[in-house]
């Protein structure tokens, strides 16, 4: 993978959004960070799920795996600030920790989807397919992209793509599962916040995957 110790304006042009869009996405990810503390369903926030603080003491590994990817918003905020301030690349150790977290979150999402793959989730066939496509599909497609482009990708760009992929796969999974009418009468402001922010995050991810740097700007 190509490396550069300094995030110069030329490098930033190659790896991320225009500055104004970058600032807007920073605000989106800050909102996602706040969503960690907001109830998503059953009056339970992602933080509660990670700590197994679920009503009726029903918390288990499933809830922890669902809650963890929401915390990827925090390193994403940090990365956006790095790009905005043209700071040096995150240290190799930090990037490795980020990738361990990304991979663990993605594997966790796939484990959560296992009951849907095995027809044991008790959902309709349409909902089952939506969950599989939104979770497995996003991880598989972007995983293949990263594998094929790894040597050519800037390390920071790869981190952006990895975090957005793991976050969206879990976010879509949760939006579908907890979007049923039986949850409508419960406190779930976090669900609505997530519903709003996933669209700009998807747009950001598409931009990162398919944009071509303008050599004249560089």
Secondary structure, 3 states (H helix, E strand, C coil): CCCCCECCHHHHHHHCCCHHHHHHHHHHHHHHHHHCCCEEECCEEHHHHHCCCCHHHCCCHHHHHHHHHHHHHHHHHHHHHHHHCCCECCCHHHHHHHHHHHHHHHHHHHHHHHHHHCCCCCCCHHHHHHHHHHHHHHHHHHHHHHHHHCCCCCHHHHHHHHHHHHHHHHHHHHHHHCCCHHHCCCCCHHHHHHHHHHHHHHHHHHHHHHCCCCCCCC
